[in-house]
């Protein structure tokens, strides 16, 4: 989500780990205007909530990441 908004730095730098310091390759969120800080924090929090959401398979009761369309355990479709 954050990448689609075009406001990240170093999003492809992880391939350079070993050539440059690892902490120089971490993805970063940069703001042009400090007045955008509250909106940027809201985007980050929304992204965290989306990545932590899960659904439970009705067939085998396994928990799956919300991004999965099928249960990874039994291949049952997401309800």
N, C-alpha and C positions, 0 to 999 in steps of 0.2 A: 504494500500500500504506500509506504513512504517513498519507495523508489519510483512508483508511478507518478508521484507528484513532482519528481525531478529536483529534489532538494537534498540529495545525499552527496557525500564526498567519499572517495576510496571504495566504492561499492565493488570494484573489480580488482582491487589491489592485493587481495589475499593470495593471488598467484605469485606475488613477489616475496612472500615469506621465505626467509633464508638469504635473500639478496639484500633486503633492508630489514630494519628492526620490526619485529612483529607488531608492536604498538603503533607503528607508522602505517600499518595496513588495516587497522580497525575501521569499519564503516563509521562515518560521522554525519551528524545532521548540522548543517551550517545555516545560519540566518543572515539575510541581508539587512533586515530591519529588526532591531531589538523589540519593537512593538509587536512582532509576530511570535514572541516567546510563548505566550499563553496558548495560541493556536498550535504551535509546534508540540508543546507538551501534551495537548489533547490528542494530536495525531499519534504520538508515541504510545500513550495509554490505550488508545483504541486498538492499535496494532498489537499490543501485549494481550489485551482481552480476546481478540480474535484468534491469536495463536494458541491460547490456552483452552479454548472451548472444545468440547468433545460431545459425541453422541454415543448412546449405548445401543448395541445391536439387539433387536427384538428376538433374534433366533438363538444366539449363543451367549448373550449378555456381556460380550466383550466391549470395552470402551475403545473408541476410535477418534482420531483427530477430526475436527469438523471439516477439514478439506478433503477427507476421504469420501468418495461416492459409494464405495463398497466396504463392507467389514473386512479387515485384513485377515481375520481368523477363518471365517466361513464363507466369505464372498456374498453375503446377503446385502441387498441394496439398502441404502440409507433411507430411513422412513421419511 
